[in-house]
């Protein structure tokens, strides 16, 4: 008999966290599952720890593979999974005891192929609880809009349970960050109904050395490429939602350009800067019409369309004026 749920856990250099993660899964009130621990070539003792869990609990399966990154590890888990539904847990996080009982029950009771809950984000100095809304059920179109709006649920996979049959031809893109963003909208497109509830059941640990933090420090531009690809998909199948993707693409592009605009970062990443401005300018006819943007942002978009380097000039001048103003306020108080 195949299990009802396969829970995939990529494992890489998480020795201080892995016990809490796996114990929280094995302690679920819903017990008809398998845990697939994917040792992604971890150089510490994580591989041995995974094997120890497999010896103690028959529900634990272990894959040992060469390091290929988070997406590659998740894909290896999907290929091995036998459950009717698939869940994803990151190996430095942990889940509440009834998370999968809740998500599986939502799917069965509401005839849904995807179920979503919310999360608790654990920062170094604070904890943020997301979402307290009641159960809602969406058809495919409404679910896509809801994900893009991001108020009830977003694209992250770790708060969700997916019908395995939806993933037949879908895998995570290897070698990028923001892999969830590139994955979830494609899965929603294959579904008929998606349900979500504002119950915080997933505990996400915000680490300073996480993949996402390193992506910001190293200024990865993957998100801009992903939204460019997503726009083409949404315009083809959900044209009425294209403005939502244009907004996400522009926000992501401008956030990236802000990071790239300092003198040192620009010198190191000149090619990235012009790549991002080129993609942003492709959508000028859409972004300049967005009601979400004030006049100041539209001036910035127009300037970038005239010449890509004008974005950098305007941003640096804005920062300089802000610093001068702050210094003046400080001096007056003194």
HURA-V285367 format. One record per helix or strand of 2 or more residues. SS is the DSSP state (2 for helix, 1 for strand). FROM is the first residue (numbers start at 1). TO is the last residue. If there is no record, write none. Layout:
ss;from;to
SS;FROM;TO
SS;FROM;TO
//
This chain:
ss;from;to
1;5;11
2;18;26
1;33;40
2;46;56
1;60;65
2;70;80
1;85;88
1;94;95
2;99;110
1;114;122
1;127;129
1;136;139
2;140;149
1;160;163
2;164;167
2;179;190
1;193;205
2;211;217
2;222;237
2;239;260
2;263;268
2;270;282
2;284;287
2;295;306
2;309;333
//
